Amino acid sequence: MEAATHICVYSGSANPALSQAIADYLGISLGKVNLTKFPDGEIFVQFGENVRLADVFIIQPTCSPPNENLMELLIMIDAAKRASAARITAVLPFFGYARQDRKDKPRVPITAKLVANLLTVAGASRVLSMDFHSQQIQGFFDIPVDHLYARPALVPYLKTILGPDPVVVAPDSGSAKMAMYYCDMLHGGFAIVAKRRLSATSVASSHLVGEVKDKVCVITDDLTSTAGTLCAAANLLKQNGAAKVYCAISHCMLSEEGKKRILETPAIEQLICTDAVPFDDDLGGKVKVVSVAPLLGEAIQRIHEGKSVSSLFYTKD
């Protein structure tokens, strides 16, 4: 592969506001790309400038609608490859299909691995993403993966509202490791909630391990859509004497049902999330959005320059 000569950053249609903010951080203009559809719905892509020997970064979270956004990303990667880009980095602030990462039932797919294969075959040279639903997804790729975390962007704001000695709460066992990292950065206590899923949209939180009485708590998770897990955990914390309950979420993809739950759950003071996926705040200010554009922009700059990105995993105290 020939060495890249210059950087080009392009945006898919999933989250153009975030892409523009990343370009502003880098001090460059977003690349010109024509994204249209044929009458039957097929996606058409044409880059509006020369990308030969360029270091191309294509920003596209595969959020709702996931199939449209994923297909658009694949076609953009293919177009860049056929235009002789030196290197193509797929920047996925949110990696869709990540919850389908194992065979936990008979005759089901491992769709996260399928998506990893599709990105590789399309022509991606590497992937930059943030807060995979499960860490092992990094191993699904046969190309380099730079995996960032939202907590360096969220923790500075959390420190302004939580005060000293907060308690970080994992809403289920799968979120325990993430919560422990937040504990280290916030210098707080730790608690965990036992979750029992009743249906695809209904959750019961039955047991709490940890001391939360008179404490300010923050529930941390990578993703919420129906908010069932968050609301059940918040109610349980308040029942056990928590003074206040906040939620810190990497990817806020609230459905209408989820928004209704958040509004109807007074136990939650505020939900803090990132702009990795677009979010229209129609909840009367109950959601605070923190931008990850500087984090992703710095990672893109370091990848382009061949520098380490590991220092971006942490905040500076």
Secondary structure as the mmCIF struct_conf table of DSSP 4:
data_model
#
loop_
_struct_conf.conf_type_id
_struct_conf.id
_struct_conf.beg_label_comp_id
_struct_conf.beg_label_asym_id
_struct_conf.beg_label_seq_id
_struct_conf.end_label_comp_id
_struct_conf.end_label_asym_id
_struct_conf.end_label_seq_id
HELX_LH_PP_P HELX_LH_PP_P1 GLU A 2 ALA A 4
STRN STRN1 HIS A 6 SER A 11
BEND BEND1 SER A 13 ALA A 14
HELX_RH_AL_P HELX_RH_AL_P1 PRO A 16 LEU A 26
TURN_TY1_P TURN_TY1_P1 GLY A 27 GLY A 27
BEND BEND2 ILE A 28 ILE A 28
HELX_LH_PP_P HELX_LH_PP_P2 SER A 29 LYS A 32
STRN STRN2 VAL A 33 LYS A 37
TURN_TY1_P TURN_TY1_P2 PRO A 39 ASP A 40
BEND BEND3 GLY A 41 GLY A 41
STRN STRN3 ILE A 43 PHE A 47
BEND BEND4 GLY A 48 GLU A 49
TURN_TY1_P TURN_TY1_P3 ARG A 52 LEU A 53
STRN STRN4 ALA A 54 ILE A 59
BEND BEND5 SER A 64 PRO A 65
HELX_RH_AL_P HELX_RH_AL_P2 PRO A 66 ARG A 82
TURN_TY1_P TURN_TY1_P4 ALA A 83 SER A 84
BEND BEND6 ALA A 86 ALA A 86
STRN STRN5 ARG A 87 LEU A 92
BEND BEND7 PRO A 93 PHE A 94
TURN_TY1_P TURN_TY1_P5 GLY A 96 ARG A 99
BEND BEND8 ARG A 102 ARG A 102
BEND BEND9 LYS A 105 LYS A 105
TURN_TY1_P TURN_TY1_P6 PRO A 106 ARG A 107
HELX_RH_AL_P HELX_RH_AL_P3 THR A 111 ALA A 122
TURN_TY1_P TURN_TY1_P7 GLY A 123 GLY A 123
BEND BEND10 SER A 125 SER A 125
STRN STRN6 ARG A 126 MET A 130
BEND BEND11 HIS A 133 SER A 134
HELX_RH_3T_P HELX_RH_3T_P1 GLN A 135 PHE A 140
BEND BEND12 ASP A 142 ILE A 143
STRN STRN7 VAL A 145 LEU A 148
BEND BEND13 ALA A 150 ALA A 150
HELX_RH_AL_P HELX_RH_AL_P4 ARG A 151 LEU A 162
BEND BEND14 PRO A 164 ASP A 165
STRN STRN8 VAL A 167 ALA A 170
BEND BEND15 PRO A 171 ASP A 172
HELX_RH_3T_P HELX_RH_3T_P2 SER A 173 SER A 175
HELX_RH_AL_P HELX_RH_AL_P5 ALA A 176 LEU A 186
TURN_TY1_P TURN_TY1_P8 HIS A 187 HIS A 187
STRN STRN9 GLY A 189 ARG A 197
BEND BEND16 SER A 199 THR A 201
STRN STRN10 VAL A 203 VAL A 209
BEND BEND17 GLY A 210 GLY A 210
TURN_TY1_P TURN_TY1_P9 LYS A 213 ASP A 214
STRN STRN11 VAL A 216 THR A 224
BEND BEND18 SER A 225 THR A 226
HELX_RH_AL_P HELX_RH_AL_P6 GLY A 228 GLN A 239
TURN_TY1_P TURN_TY1_P10 ASN A 240 GLY A 241
BEND BEND19 ALA A 243 ALA A 243
STRN STRN12 LYS A 244 CYS A 252
HELX_RH_AL_P HELX_RH_AL_P7 GLU A 256 LEU A 263
TURN_TY1_P TURN_TY1_P11 GLU A 264 GLU A 264
TURN_TY1_P TURN_TY1_P12 PRO A 266 ALA A 267
STRN STRN13 GLN A 270 THR A 274
BEND BEND20 ASP A 275 VAL A 277
BEND BEND21 LEU A 283 LEU A 283
TURN_TY1_P TURN_TY1_P13 GLY A 284 GLY A 285
STRN STRN14 VAL A 287 VAL A 290
HELX_RH_AL_P HELX_RH_AL_P8 ALA A 293 GLU A 305
TURN_TY1_P TURN_TY1_P14 GLY A 306 GLY A 306
HELX_RH_3T_P HELX_RH_3T_P3 SER A 310 PHE A 313
BEND BEND22 TYR A 314 TYR A 314
#
